[in-house]
Amino acid sequence: MNEHEKINYVEFPAKDIEAVKTFFGDAFGWSFVDYGPEYTAFSNEGLNGGFYQSELAASTVNGGALIVFYSGDLEKTVLKIEGAGGSIIKPIFSFPGGRRFHFSDPNGNEYAVWSDISPE
């Protein structure tokens, strides 16, 4: 695939770098590489990226872009996120083409998870 002028990296704000590393490590098995005390990077998670020290949070309410994960089992993913310390901010709902929910990490950044698989 030609990588020229394609989205290659994403960065998120984080009030607490250690908390976000613990959350994504516990919820999704991510690993990180630290670049000083105010930045950590992740890779091989669908899109490479990082978290930078900031008191702000990314949310659709304030016009932030929404990063959407895919899941083969939304209900299990909800449990993993809650078990790792995340908060469900919009419970599972249907939309044309599937179902999804929104959650926030411990720093308040908003994400969504969707699936085209119906529960049995």
C-alpha positions in Angstrom: 0.0 0.0 0.0 1.2 3.5 -0.9 1.8 5.4 2.4 2.3 8.8 0.7 -0.2 11.3 2.2 -2.1 8.7 4.2 -2.9 9.1 7.9 0.2 7.6 9.6 0.1 8.6 13.3 -2.2 10.0 15.9 -1.5 11.7 19.2 -3.8 12.1 22.2 -3.6 14.4 25.3 -3.1 12.7 28.7 -3.2 14.3 32.1 -1.7 11.1 33.6 0.6 9.2 31.2 1.0 6.3 33.6 -2.8 5.9 34.0 -3.3 5.8 30.2 -0.6 3.2 29.8 -2.1 1.0 32.5 -5.6 1.4 31.0 -4.7 0.5 27.4 -2.3 -2.2 28.5 -5.0 -3.8 30.7 -8.0 -3.3 28.3 -6.3 -4.1 25.0 -2.8 -5.5 25.7 -1.0 -2.5 24.3 2.7 -1.8 25.1 4.4 1.6 25.1 7.8 3.2 24.6 8.5 6.3 26.7 10.2 9.3 25.3 10.8 11.3 28.4 8.3 11.9 31.2 5.8 13.8 29.0 5.4 11.4 26.0 4.7 7.7 25.4 4.2 6.0 22.1 2.3 2.8 21.0 2.6 0.9 17.7 1.1 -2.1 15.9 -2.4 -1.3 17.2 -4.1 -0.6 13.9 -2.5 2.9 13.7 0.7 4.0 15.5 0.5 6.9 17.9 1.2 8.3 21.3 0.0 10.3 24.3 1.4 13.7 25.3 1.2 15.4 28.6 -1.7 17.8 28.7 -4.6 18.9 31.0 -7.0 18.8 28.0 -9.0 15.8 26.8 -10.3 14.9 23.3 -14.0 14.6 23.0 -16.7 14.9 20.3 -18.4 17.5 22.6 -15.6 19.9 22.0 -15.1 19.1 18.3 -12.4 16.4 18.7 -12.0 13.7 16.2 -13.5 10.3 17.2 -11.2 7.3 17.0 -13.3 4.2 16.5 -12.2 0.6 17.4 -13.7 -2.5 15.9 -14.8 -5.5 18.0 -16.1 -8.9 17.2 -18.0 -8.9 20.6 -19.1 -5.5 21.9 -20.4 -6.9 25.2 -17.0 -8.5 26.1 -15.2 -5.3 25.0 -17.4 -3.2 27.3 -16.5 -5.5 30.2 -12.7 -5.3 29.4 -12.9 -1.5 29.2 -14.8 -1.2 32.5 -12.5 -3.7 34.2 -9.5 -1.7 33.1 -10.9 1.6 34.6 -12.5 3.1 31.6 -16.0 4.6 31.6 -18.9 3.9 29.2 -20.2 7.3 28.2 -22.8 6.1 25.6 -24.1 2.6 26.1 -24.4 0.2 23.1 -26.8 1.5 20.5 -27.8 0.4 17.0 -27.1 2.4 13.8 -27.5 1.5 10.1 -24.7 -1.1 9.6 -24.1 -2.2 13.1 -23.9 -1.3 16.8 -21.5 0.7 18.9 -20.7 2.4 22.2 -18.5 5.3 23.3 -16.1 5.2 26.2 -13.5 7.4 27.9 -10.1 6.5 29.1 -9.0 7.5 32.6 -7.9 10.9 31.2 -11.3 11.7 29.7 -10.5 11.1 26.1 -13.5 9.8 24.1 -13.4 6.8 21.8 -16.0 4.5 20.2 -16.1 0.8 19.5 -18.3 -0.7 16.8 -19.3 -4.1 15.4 -21.2 -5.4 12.5 -21.9 -8.6 14.4 -25.3 -8.9 16.1 -25.5 -10.6 19.5 -26.8 -14.1 19.5 
